[in-house]
């Protein structure tokens, strides 16, 4: 958790003059046939590079939380549309159902999953302060899987 806070602080410090976005998403996990909800931020580092942390809570089959820190590299921009490649780090943990004594019910006995994200995404500019997005990423880890996310972002 402290690494996520440090990453967010660094992103805010580097992008004080750039456009920052935050919003919500719905994600679908292919390996576990699971759906989840989450929050996402996009912080511009340069004109074509952005830092994007997100956190997701998957609830359908088992309690599973993921935290991803990705870099977005713009591949193509057009009228009201942007395509980008993404890559980054993945952290996931399953909640231990029998003993929920830790932070949000996650304790030291919870199964931890570390990996790398690779994928593509697109943003649709509908209004000046509002964007729709979709991302598809393959997570390379002990639980290899494809995750599709759709959501909306607002300017900060």
NORBEL-V188635 format. One record per pair of residues at least 4 apart in sequence whose ideal C-beta (glycine too) atoms are under 7 Angstrom apart, sorted by the first residue. I is the first residue (numbers start at 1). GAP is how many residues later the second one is. Records with the same first field share a line. If there is no record, write none. Layout:
# NORBEL-V188635
I: GAP  GAP
This chain:
# NORBEL-V188635
1: 4
2: 4
3: 4
4: 4  49  63
5: 4
6: 4
7: 4  46  62
8: 4  45
9: 4
10: 4
11: 4  32  40
12: 31
14: 31
15: 5  28  29  30
18: 26
19: 25  136
20: 23  24  136
21: 20  21  110  132  133  134  135
22: 19  131  132  134
23: 17  128  129  130  131
24: 13  15  127  128
25: 13  15  29  124  125  126
26: 9  11  123  124  125
27: 9  11  29  120  121  122
28: 7  119  120
29: 5  7  29  116  118
30: 115  116
31: 112  114
32: 26  29
33: 28
34: 24  26  27  30
35: 23  25
36: 20  21  22  23
37: 20
38: 16  17  18  19
39: 15  16
40: 12  14  111  113
41: 11  12
42: 8  10  30  111
43: 7  8
44: 6
45: 4  5  6
48: 25  26
49: 22  24
50: 22
51: 20
52: 18  20
53: 15  16
54: 14
55: 12
56: 9  10
57: 8
58: 6
59: 4
62: 32
63: 31  32
64: 28  30
65: 27  28
66: 24  25  26
67: 24
68: 20  21  22  49
69: 19  20
70: 16  17  18  47
71: 15  16  17
72: 12  14  49
73: 11  12
74: 8  10
75: 8  9  10
76: 7
77: 5
80: 44  45
81: 41  43
82: 40  41
83: 37  39
84: 37
85: 35
86: 31  33  34  35  49  51
87: 30  31
88: 29
89: 27
90: 24  25  26  27  49  51
91: 23
92: 21
93: 13  17  18  19  20
94: 16  17
95: 5  10  11  15
96: 4  11  13  14
99: 8  10
100: 5
101: 6
102: 4  5  6
106: 4
113: 28  29  30
114: 27
115: 24  25  26
116: 24
117: 20  22
118: 19  20  22
119: 16  17  18  19
120: 16
121: 12  13  14
122: 11  12
123: 8  10
124: 7  8
125: 6
126: 4  5  6
129: 25  26
130: 22  24
131: 21  22
132: 20
133: 18  20
134: 15  16
135: 14
136: 10  12
137: 10
138: 8
139: 5  6  8
140: 4
